[in-house]
Amino acid sequence: MSWYYTREAGPEGQVLTDEGTPAGTVLTKLLEKGPLPVEIGLDVIAFLADILTIAEEDKATHGDINPGDVYVDVNGSVSLSGYGLKRTRGRAPEGRPQFLVSDVYGLGIVLHSILSREPMGAIPRDRDGHDDAIVDRLLAIDWSGLQGIAGRDPVVHFLCSMLAFDPGERPAALDVANILSEVARQ
């Protein structure tokens, strides 16, 4: 049995869960027209991080978050499908999804998809190769949407930390939700 979580639109939106396919359009379809504006992308990731925070309370781990699991409805609610599926492999460098921060890594993958015209592609599994590839891919993103935000470079560094090789270096989902929603409001 698989289920999904939905973060309702708005600053005080609740996180709900249900079975089946979420309402809305899958993110991969929305991205066919190109990257989303930075502030919308940050909101989507902040909503997904809210979902991870509630999922953690429920002791639920997704294991391999990708854009094909994310749905956005016309009201701005964001859903994450694919919970309850058995996964033996994920995109995070640790391979087998074993930590909640493996899901934070997945949020970084989704954020890259939202903001970049280029696919993330295969990332090396060794630390140096991984870090070089992540930095190259993040530097290729057009960050001009963040120019009006104070402390833009620390924000980009924070986003890079979501894709850190070492799970212990990744931020908690609650930190991702709080920081990115604050940046998106700016």
Solvent accessible surface area in square Angstrom, and as a share of the most:
residue,aa,sasa,rsa
1,M,168,0.75
2,S,43,0.28
3,W,64,0.22
4,Y,24,0.09
5,Y,6,0.02
6,T,25,0.14
7,R,16,0.06
8,E,60,0.27
9,A,38,0.30
10,G,33,0.31
11,P,114,0.72
12,E,155,0.70
13,G,18,0.17
14,Q,115,0.51
15,V,33,0.19
16,L,86,0.43
17,T,81,0.47
18,D,83,0.43
19,E,104,0.46
20,G,51,0.49
21,T,103,0.60
22,P,7,0.04
23,A,74,0.57
24,G,43,0.41
25,T,53,0.31
26,V,39,0.22
27,L,0,0.00
28,T,63,0.37
29,K,116,0.49
30,L,62,0.31
31,L,30,0.15
32,E,127,0.57
33,K,190,0.80
34,G,15,0.14
35,P,41,0.26
36,L,37,0.18
37,P,68,0.43
38,V,13,0.07
39,E,88,0.40
40,I,84,0.43
41,G,0,0.00
42,L,1,0.00
43,D,59,0.31
44,V,8,0.05
45,I,0,0.00
46,A,1,0.01
47,F,24,0.10
48,L,0,0.00
49,A,0,0.00
50,D,35,0.18
51,I,0,0.00
52,L,0,0.00
53,T,23,0.13
54,I,56,0.28
55,A,0,0.00
56,E,93,0.42
57,E,123,0.55
58,D,82,0.43
59,K,186,0.79
60,A,11,0.09
61,T,63,0.37
62,H,3,0.02
63,G,6,0.05
64,D,35,0.18
65,I,2,0.01
66,N,50,0.26
67,P,18,0.12
68,G,33,0.32
69,D,19,0.10
70,V,0,0.00
71,Y,36,0.14
72,V,30,0.17
73,D,35,0.18
74,V,152,0.87
75,N,116,0.59
76,G,29,0.28
77,S,13,0.08
78,V,1,0.01
79,S,5,0.03
80,L,0,0.00
81,S,19,0.12
82,G,8,0.07
83,Y,0,0.00
84,G,41,0.39
85,L,96,0.48
86,K,189,0.80
87,R,54,0.20
88,T,103,0.60
89,R,141,0.52
90,G,7,0.07
91,R,91,0.33
92,A,6,0.04
93,P,17,0.11
94,E,38,0.17
95,G,3,0.03
96,R,145,0.53
97,P,25,0.15
98,Q,84,0.37
99,F,87,0.36
100,L,37,0.18
101,V,31,0.18
102,S,8,0.05
103,D,0,0.00
104,V,1,0.00
105,Y,3,0.01
106,G,4,0.04
107,L,0,0.00
108,G,2,0.02
109,I,3,0.02
110,V,0,0.00
111,L,5,0.03
112,H,2,0.01
113,S,30,0.19
114,I,0,0.00
115,L,10,0.05
116,S,14,0.09
117,R,186,0.68
118,E,113,0.51
119,P,108,0.68
120,M,8,0.04
121,G,38,0.36
122,A,95,0.74
123,I,26,0.13
124,P,59,0.37
125,R,103,0.38
126,D,82,0.42
127,R,100,0.36
128,D,108,0.56
129,G,19,0.19
130,H,2,0.01
131,D,50,0.26
132,D,93,0.48
133,A,11,0.09
134,I,3,0.01
135,V,66,0.38
136,D,92,0.48
137,R,64,0.23
138,L,11,0.06
139,L,132,0.66
140,A,77,0.60
141,I,10,0.05
142,D,103,0.53
143,W,22,0.08
144,S,61,0.39
145,G,44,0.43
146,L,0,0.00
147,Q,127,0.56
148,G,81,0.78
149,I,21,0.11
150,A,90,0.70
151,G,43,0.42
152,R,83,0.30
153,D,98,0.51
154,P,87,0.55
155,V,13,0.08
156,V,29,0.17
157,H,132,0.59
158,F,30,0.13
159,L,2,0.01
160,C,35,0.21
161,S,26,0.17
162,M,0,0.00
163,L,3,0.01
164,A,14,0.11
165,F,46,0.19
166,D,52,0.27
167,P,27,0.17
168,G,73,0.70
169,E,91,0.41
170,R,13,0.05
171,P,19,0.12
172,A,54,0.42
173,A,2,0.01
174,L,94,0.47
175,D,65,0.34
176,V,0,0.00
177,A,3,0.03
178,N,85,0.43
179,I,70,0.35
180,L,0,0.00
181,S,25,0.16
182,E,81,0.37
183,V,9,0.05
184,A,17,0.13
185,R,158,0.58
186,Q,116,0.51
